[in-house]
Amino acid sequence: MGLAIGLVGLPNVGKSTTFNALTKAQNAEAANYPFCTIEPNKAIVPVPDKRLNELSKIVNPERIQHSTLDFVDIAGLVKGASKGEGLGNKFLSNIRETEVILQIVRCFEDENIVHTEGSINPLRDIEIIENELILADIEVLSNRIQRLQKQAKADKSAKALVDFADKLMEFLAEGNLARNFPEADSEMFNELNRELRLLTSKEIMYGANVDEDGLLEDNEYVQAVKEHASAQNCEVIKLCAKIEEELVGLSDEEAKEFLDDLGVEESGLAQIIHKGFDKLGLMSYFTAGVKEVRAWTIPKNTTAPKAAAVIHNDFEKGFIRAEVIAYEDYIACGGEAKAKEAGKMRLEGKEYIVQDGDVMHFRFNV
C-alpha cells in the first residue's frame, strides 16, 4: 500500500460513512484516471487544488488532472486485536502497510445510533485503539530484543542497540506512542523501525465526527479530543460524516453554497485530504497545456530530474534542463508566453529542488 492513509475507528463512530464519502469522491473522478482494479477497501481520491482551476482559466485545456491520495479502510478493530481477537491480525497487518493513521472518533449524541461501549467518550475510544497499537508494538519489539540479546553475546556492537530497545520498551509499556519517544529521530530508532515498522511511530490525525450543530462550535467532546491531540502533537479535523456524503454528490457551486449556509469554509473531507497529503510529505507541481492541466505528485525536496521521472522515466535519464515558472508568476502574467517575456521563466538544472506549485516543462535527450 505504501503512501496511504489508514482509516481506523470503533463501530458506529462514522468511519464507514467517512470512507463511503471518500469512495464517492473517487467514483466521481474515476473517468479521469487510468484505474484498473480498485480494491473494495481502498479509495483513490483527487486532491482538491484551486490552483488547477486558475491555470485552466488561462490555458483552456481539454481536461484537468488532480493529484491523488490513497485511503485504506482498516476494518475489524475490537478490544484484543493485538492478541488476534476479531479480525485483529488483518487489522494490524493492514495498518502496518500505511504511513498515516486517521482515527475517526464520535463526538455527538444520538440515541438512535448505539455506541458499542455504551456511551459517547472519544478519549476512551482513542485509548482503546491506541492501546491495541501499543500492545502490538510491544510484542514485535520484545521479539526483536530477544534476538538482539542472543546476537550481543557474539557482537558487542549489538549491546548498545539492546540497551536502546529496552529504553523504548519501557516507554511503550508506560502507555506512550513510539512517535513521542524522546530519541525518535535518532539513527538507532530508525534502524529498529526500518525492520519493525512500529504502528505507533506513524503520523496520526484525529477525525472528530460531529453532528451539524457541532460544525460551528466545538462541543465538549471535540474540546477533549483537541486537548489530547495537542499533547500528542497531532492534527484534529472536525467533520460531519453524514454531510460529507451529501456534499460529494453536489457540483462545486452547490457545495460551496451549502458550506456557506453552514458557516464552514472548507469541507472536513477536503481538510483530511489536504492535511493527509502534507503529513505524507507530498506536494504538487504542474504542467499546463491545451491537452491537459495536470498536478504531478512528488515528495517534498525532490530534484528536477526525479520530478521529471514521475511523468516518464526517460525524462530523468535524458534530463537537460527544466523550464520553471512559479505559480504566482504564471497567474500574474496571464500565462507562459507573457511570463517568459517578463523574465519570470527560469532554466533550472539537475540540482534544482522543485517548489510546490511550480509550472514546469522538461528538456531532455531522447
Disulfide bonds with the S-S distance in Angstrom:
none
